[in-house]
Every structure is written in C-alpha cells, then in structure tokens.
C-alpha cells in the first residue's frame, strides 16, 4: 500500500459482489474510478481481494472494461508514437505450456519488414516459457525504459521494442502479481492485453493484436470493440498468445471504426503441411528453431506467414488520419 488517501470500495463491492445471478455491472465512470484507485494502491488488501474475486465470478461488462482500460492508460509510462507509421502492439502474458511460443517469430518477421512492433509482457510465468525469455535467448534486449522502447521503434531498420510490463506500468504489474497470492487471474489480466500504450492511446497510432481462448469470450470482446474506438485484429491465437497456431488456420477479424471485417476465414482441421515444431517448454530449442526460420533454413509456418501479410494489409488500408479519434 502507498501513502495515498484510502479509497472506500464497499459501495462498489455491494453491487458487483452479489454472486453470479445478483451482481450488477458498475457504470463506466465507477469502474474507472475503482480501477484507478486499485492501481494507485488506495484500496485496502481485504477490499482489493473482494473486488478481484467479485469480478472473477461476475465477469466484466464491456462498458466496465472501457472504464478500466481508461484508468489503466493513465498508469502507463509515456511512450511516444513514431512520427510516420502506426505501431503493431503485441501483448504477451500467457507463455507456452505445450506448443512453442512463437510470438518472437511473429514480431521479428514484422520488424524485418519495417513494421514498428511493440511487444509488452511479463518476464516470467511459473511453468511456462514467456516471450521475453525467448527474446533474451535470441539476443534481443528488453527495453529498460519507455524512452528506450520509443527509440527502438523509431529505428529505420528492424523497428522492434520489447517492453516488460513492470517497466511500462509498475501499477498494473503489481495487480498481475496478485495471481500468485489468490491463485486466480483477475481483471488486470484482461485489461493488460487490451492496452494501447502508444502516444495518446488512439486507434490511429497502433494496430493491436488480441486473442481469446474461450469462444464465448469472443462475443464480449466483439461487443466491446464494436462500441469503442478500435483498430484491433482479434483471433484465437495459440494457448492464449496472439500468434497464429502454426498447425492450423483460424479466423481473424479486424475490428475498426465500428465495423467487423473477417480477414482470414476459419479452416476446419490442420493445414496441409504441418511443420515439425520444437518442444514448447524448451527455451533453447525454440530459440534455435526461430533462428532457423529467420535465416531461411526452415519455412515460415503458413498460418503465421498469412498473419504477417494480414497485419501488413490492415496497416496499408488504415491511415493515421482515418483512425485518429481519442479512446
């Protein structure tokens, strides 16, 4: 806890803590105020635990997510947008359990093509291989500050920045860490993947990638991104990460300007030529395989190659002027 003035959460808990059938969603402004207080360390431990568990049971309504995201952006360290190109923002918070984590491959392929790419995520996740661990194994340094990250994004060649969440937002990182105490994920795990941390947080400054694990959650996200200013590619991903599954083609939708556009149609079953992949839990083997692909010694898996081209096509269609509207 900090020395900031205490924030009483009782009246909010009374609304959201009535169980699956009795709980009510907070107005957007209240959700923003509550989440801001949580991030500022103004909510007592017992009230914080109650809020986290209440939302775990109730789930967040789309307008509550909007309020929470606005609060979260206010607790991110400033990160200026490149002057001439939007940034592709890749959240990475799940890591690999079985399949190899190929987020670094996706990011490196985009950066190699001159696409400014920002990956933000956790450094470590017990029992899983994180993207940041793989970037370090590949010799890609982690940004030590948001200034360093924006300098890397402004590079004329290979514009890639890898930013740990504890650097981008220590406050959000602290909420994420509550998982190790409670044993369950909380609202911050949803919000952190929705961050648009670049510039003024507008759709014109960044194309965000977002993935879902459970099909029913796709409906919540579609509802949210349909009613909020968005420039988002939404897909199933791999084990909670946004990179396309190397073994099969899955649907990817582009949410923008209140519209939903299917960029990749789903294909039932595996792709025709399934690549031989390294063990998902082996950092060295995964890094070595990614190097082989980047060097041309092994082909880029077709679903990931398609994802890269889709991202570039979306960037081509969307201009900064067309998307510039505040979140």
Protein Blocks (a to p, Z undefined) as FASTA:
>chain_A
ZZbdcddfklmmmmmmnojklpccddfklmmmmmmmmmnopacfklmmmmmmmmmmnopa
fklmmmmmmmmmmmcccddddfkbccdddddfkbpfkbccfklmmmmmmmmnopacdddd
dfbdghiacfklmmmmnopacdfbfklmmmmmmpmghpacdddfklmmmmlmmmmmmmmm
nopacfklmmmmmpcfehjlpaklpccddddfblklmmmmmmmmmmgccdddddebjghi
abdcfkbccdddddeehiacdfbdcdehjdfbdcddddfklmklmmmmmmmmmnopaccd
fklmmmmmmmmmmmmmpcfklmmccZZ
